[in-house]
Amino acid sequence: MHFRLIVAGKQSVLNPMSIMRGIVLIAALILNSGSTFADDNGSAIYMMRGCRDAVALKDNALSGMCVGTIDGVSFGSAATICAPSAVTVEQLLRVVVQYVDNRPTRMHESFKVLALEALTAAWPCKR
């Protein structure tokens, strides 16, 4: 079985294996194209841009992602973070930003891990 392709008045014959190789190549390129960026978007390097925007009250997707991540880390870690009930998300944000900024050699690490460390250091639970 062969397929006839007519482009701009010119006719070409394509065999199924050529078509399949083309589809596989395109799929591989599409699936691989985001991996270089996807590996980084959990790091402090990536997230801190949004955190700094949030401190400056700039509303964008990355600042929302930063605030949401910090809020989620603090909520999900109630056993290790004992912040006063009156603490605001802005205070949580400023603690994390200062903590991460003071550790520039760790910017490649997971933002969530650094945020948890920051909040635990600021409001440790007494045992």
Backbone as CSV, one residue per row, in Angstrom:
resi,resn,N_x,N_y,N_z,CA_x,CA_y,CA_z,C_x,C_y,C_z
1,MET,0.846,-1.163,0.000,0.000,0.000,0.000,0.898,1.233,0.000
2,HIS,0.573,2.184,-0.826,1.284,3.444,-0.906,0.282,4.591,-0.921
3,PHE,0.727,5.752,-0.494,-0.134,6.922,-0.471,0.373,7.923,-1.490
4,ARG,-0.555,8.566,-2.157,-0.193,9.596,-3.118,-0.392,10.955,-2.449
5,LEU,0.632,11.762,-2.536,0.596,13.096,-1.960,0.743,14.090,-3.094
6,ILE,-0.179,15.009,-3.180,-0.116,16.012,-4.229,0.022,17.372,-3.550
7,VAL,1.164,18.021,-3.778,1.441,19.338,-3.218,1.848,20.252,-4.356
8,ALA,1.159,21.352,-4.480,1.435,22.364,-5.509,1.491,21.735,-6.899
9,GLY,0.584,20.813,-7.151,0.491,20.213,-8.464,1.479,19.091,-8.724
10,LYS,2.396,18.827,-7.794,3.373,17.753,-7.956,2.909,16.545,-7.162
11,GLN,3.050,15.392,-7.765,2.590,14.169,-7.138,3.785,13.379,-6.624
12,SER,3.662,12.880,-5.376,4.700,12.036,-4.778,4.032,10.784,-4.237
13,VAL,4.791,9.687,-4.208,4.289,8.447,-3.647,5.040,8.190,-2.344
14,LEU,4.283,7.988,-1.268,4.874,7.737,0.043,4.513,6.338,0.492
15,ASN,5.492,5.626,1.002,5.160,4.306,1.542,4.839,4.448,3.021
16,PRO,4.089,3.506,3.594,3.668,3.606,4.997,4.821,3.710,5.988
17,MET,5.937,3.077,5.716,7.086,3.156,6.642,7.647,4.568,6.712
18,SER,7.680,5.270,5.604,8.149,6.661,5.609,7.226,7.538,6.426
19,ILE,5.940,7.309,6.271,4.961,8.084,7.040,5.120,7.792,8.525
20,MET,5.260,6.514,8.871,5.397,6.125,10.276,6.669,6.721,10.887
21,ARG,7.781,6.676,10.142,9.028,7.269,10.654,8.848,8.761,10.897
22,GLY,8.147,9.434,10.006,7.897,10.864,10.169,7.051,11.153,11.396
23,ILE,6.030,10.339,11.618,5.168,10.521,12.789,5.956,10.294,14.075
24,VAL,6.774,9.247,14.097,7.582,8.957,15.286,8.575,10.088,15.546
25,LEU,9.198,10.597,14.508,10.154,11.699,14.667,9.457,12.946,15.219
26,ILE,8.311,13.282,14.667,7.575,14.459,15.145,7.148,14.269,16.600
27,ALA,6.648,13.085,16.936,6.233,12.815,18.316,7.414,12.932,19.275
28,ALA,8.562,12.383,18.870,9.749,12.466,19.728,10.174,13.911,19.941
29,LEU,10.121,14.711,18.900,10.490,16.122,19.031,9.521,16.870,19.943
30,ILE,8.246,16.603,19.788,7.248,17.270,20.625,7.399,16.866,22.081
31,LEU,7.558,15.575,22.331,7.667,15.097,23.711,8.950,15.549,24.385
32,ASN,9.998,15.744,23.619,11.283,16.132,24.189,11.446,17.635,24.313
33,SER,10.666,18.405,23.592,10.891,19.852,23.539,10.722,20.549,24.872
34,GLY,9.824,20.120,25.719,9.603,20.792,26.990,10.465,20.277,28.119
35,SER,11.197,19.208,27.922,11.912,18.593,29.039,13.004,19.482,29.613
36,THR,13.637,20.300,28.803,14.682,21.157,29.344,14.103,22.216,30.265
37,PHE,12.889,22.647,30.015,12.254,23.629,30.871,11.553,22.969,32.045
38,ALA,10.978,21.810,31.805,10.219,21.131,32.855,11.110,20.723,34.024
39,ASP,12.359,20.421,33.750,13.268,20.005,34.806,13.532,21.132,35.791
40,ASP,13.398,22.368,35.358,13.807,23.502,36.156,12.663,24.162,36.918
41,ASN,11.427,23.974,36.527,10.375,24.799,37.096,9.973,24.454,38.524
42,GLY,10.639,23.523,39.147,10.438,23.284,40.570,11.579,23.835,41.402
43,SER,12.572,24.398,40.728,13.749,24.890,41.443,13.520,26.290,41.999
44,ALA,14.351,26.648,42.954,14.279,27.991,43.528,14.633,29.046,42.486
45,ILE,15.533,28.724,41.576,15.902,29.686,40.525,14.648,30.118,39.767
46,TYR,13.851,29.158,39.377,12.641,29.427,38.604,11.588,30.156,39.450
47,MET,11.331,29.652,40.634,10.233,30.162,41.456,10.502,31.537,42.064
48,MET,11.757,31.854,42.335,12.051,33.107,43.029,11.678,34.341,42.215
49,ARG,11.678,34.240,40.896,11.216,35.384,40.091,9.780,35.722,40.453
50,GLY,8.943,34.700,40.557,7.545,34.911,40.928,7.400,35.383,42.359
51,CYS,8.244,34.875,43.242,8.180,35.287,44.649,8.549,36.759,44.792
52,ARG,9.570,37.181,44.077,9.944,38.594,44.128,8.844,39.470,43.543
53,ASP,8.195,38.973,42.477,7.057,39.703,41.924,5.932,39.807,42.945
54,ALA,5.696,38.737,43.685,4.627,38.742,44.698,4.936,39.736,45.810
55,VAL,6.198,39.797,46.234,6.594,40.773,47.264,6.355,42.194,46.750
56,ALA,6.625,42.407,45.465,6.420,43.726,44.847,4.963,43.950,44.439
57,LEU,4.088,43.029,44.831,2.654,43.097,44.540,2.349,43.078,43.045
58,LYS,3.204,42.413,42.264,2.941,42.216,40.833,2.150,40.925,40.696
59,ASP,1.019,41.024,40.062,0.132,39.875,39.926,0.350,39.213,38.570
60,ASN,0.926,38.023,38.591,1.097,37.246,37.366,1.061,35.762,37.732
61,ALA,1.124,34.928,36.741,0.997,33.485,36.979,2.098,32.956,37.892
62,LEU,3.325,33.406,37.677,4.435,32.892,38.476,4.373,33.386,39.919
63,SER,3.916,34.614,40.128,3.775,35.087,41.512,2.671,34.310,42.218
64,GLY,1.609,34.008,41.505,0.545,33.191,42.079,1.008,31.782,42.395
65,MET,1.860,31.247,41.523,2.406,29.910,41.765,3.287,29.905,43.009
66,CYS,4.071,30.947,43.182,4.934,31.052,44.359,4.105,31.118,45.632
67,VAL,3.143,32.031,45.665,2.312,32.205,46.858,1.532,30.925,47.150
68,GLY,1.001,30.311,46.123,0.262,29.063,46.309,1.129,27.940,46.838
69,THR,2.348,27.868,46.344,3.282,26.833,46.811,3.615,27.044,48.281
70,ILE,3.936,28.274,48.649,4.278,28.576,50.043,3.085,28.314,50.954
71,ASP,1.918,28.745,50.541,0.716,28.514,51.344,0.454,27.014,51.488
72,GLY,0.635,26.279,50.413,0.444,24.836,50.462,1.450,24.133,51.348
73,VAL,2.713,24.556,51.261,3.752,23.963,52.115,3.435,24.235,53.576
74,SER,3.032,25.461,53.891,2.749,25.781,55.294,1.527,25.031,55.796
75,PHE,0.515,24.903,54.974,-0.701,24.193,55.377,-0.442,22.695,55.531
76,GLY,0.322,22.140,54.608,0.583,20.710,54.624,1.637,20.272,55.616
77,SER,2.280,21.211,56.272,3.362,20.885,57.204,3.066,21.399,58.600
78,ALA,1.837,21.342,58.993,1.421,21.862,60.299,2.134,21.165,61.458
79,ALA,2.624,19.962,61.246,3.316,19.239,62.311,4.730,19.765,62.546
80,THR,5.306,20.418,61.537,6.677,20.918,61.687,6.763,22.437,61.703
81,ILE,5.700,23.118,61.275,5.666,24.582,61.265,4.583,25.030,62.237
82,CYS,4.983,25.800,63.232,4.029,26.267,64.249,3.941,27.791,64.223
83,ALA,3.506,28.311,63.097,3.340,29.755,62.961,2.105,30.186,63.742
84,PRO,2.118,31.394,64.279,0.923,31.896,64.984,-0.265,31.935,64.028
85,SER,-1.447,31.807,64.563,-2.645,31.776,63.720,-2.855,33.091,62.967
86,ALA,-2.293,34.181,63.474,-2.475,35.485,62.836,-1.452,35.757,61.726
87,VAL,-0.535,34.829,61.468,0.480,35.060,60.440,-0.202,35.154,59.077
88,THR,0.277,36.092,58.262,-0.316,36.300,56.937,0.506,35.592,55.875
89,VAL,-0.100,35.397,54.732,0.617,34.791,53.604,1.779,35.690,53.199
90,GLU,1.591,37.001,53.308,2.689,37.924,52.981,3.887,37.707,53.905
91,GLN,3.633,37.458,55.183,4.730,37.183,56.110,5.430,35.871,55.755
92,LEU,4.646,34.863,55.433,5.233,33.590,55.011,6.115,33.805,53.785
93,LEU,5.597,34.558,52.832,6.317,34.851,51.591,7.640,35.549,51.879
94,ARG,7.613,36.580,52.704,8.835,37.333,52.998,9.878,36.478,53.721
95,VAL,9.433,35.593,54.604,10.361,34.696,55.303,11.049,33.775,54.303
96,VAL,10.270,33.208,53.387,10.843,32.285,52.400,11.801,33.019,51.460
97,VAL,11.403,34.178,50.971,12.266,34.940,50.054,13.591,35.281,50.722
98,GLN,13.542,35.757,51.951,14.779,36.107,52.657,15.648,34.863,52.871
99,TYR,15.044,33.756,53.264,15.778,32.516,53.512,16.484,32.039,52.241
100,VAL,15.748,32.000,51.144,16.329,31.513,49.885,17.385,32.482,49.368
101,ASP,17.115,33.779,49.437,18.099,34.769,48.978,19.400,34.686,49.764
102,ASN,19.332,34.286,51.028,20.537,34.160,51.849,21.304,32.871,51.570
103,ARG,20.812,32.035,50.663,21.460,30.764,50.313,21.596,30.637,48.798
104,PRO,22.348,31.523,48.167,22.425,31.518,46.698,23.016,30.229,46.116
105,THR,23.813,29.526,46.871,24.399,28.285,46.346,23.385,27.148,46.282
106,ARG,22.210,27.352,46.868,21.187,26.304,46.883,20.018,26.597,45.940
107,MET,20.180,27.621,45.104,19.090,28.037,44.217,18.665,26.953,43.229
108,HIS,19.519,26.001,42.947,19.174,24.923,42.013,18.297,23.853,42.673
109,GLU,18.174,23.911,43.980,17.416,22.900,44.723,15.915,23.145,44.621
110,SER,15.157,22.179,45.101,13.698,22.261,45.084,13.210,23.450,45.909
111,PHE,12.368,24.260,45.295,11.811,25.411,45.993,10.973,24.967,47.185
112,LYS,10.228,23.899,47.038,9.375,23.415,48.125,10.197,23.012,49.342
113,VAL,11.324,22.359,49.106,12.191,21.948,50.216,12.732,23.173,50.937
114,LEU,13.201,24.157,50.168,13.742,25.377,50.786,12.652,26.161,51.516
115,ALA,11.446,26.199,50.948,10.341,26.900,51.618,10.009,26.216,52.941
116,LEU,9.996,24.898,52.946,9.721,24.160,54.188,10.807,24.432,55.231
117,GLU,12.052,24.425,54.808,13.154,24.744,55.731,13.000,26.150,56.300
118,ALA,12.663,27.106,55.433,12.523,28.503,55.862,11.421,28.659,56.899
119,LEU,10.289,28.073,56.616,9.150,28.213,57.527,9.380,27.457,58.832
120,THR,10.031,26.322,58.750,10.344,25.554,59.959,11.361,26.286,60.821
121,ALA,12.329,26.932,60.184,13.333,27.698,60.932,12.699,28.926,61.585
122,ALA,11.764,29.555,60.892,11.131,30.762,61.423,10.143,30.454,62.541
123,TRP,9.401,29.356,62.418,8.377,29.001,63.398,8.470,27.516,63.753
124,PRO,9.539,27.149,64.454,9.679,25.715,64.805,8.644,25.321,65.864
125,CYS,8.234,24.090,65.823,7.317,23.570,66.839,8.134,23.134,68.051
126,LYS,7.662,23.474,69.194,8.345,23.055,70.428,7.897,21.642,70.744
127,ARG,8.824,20.766,71.000,8.485,19.360,71.274,8.758,19.009,72.682
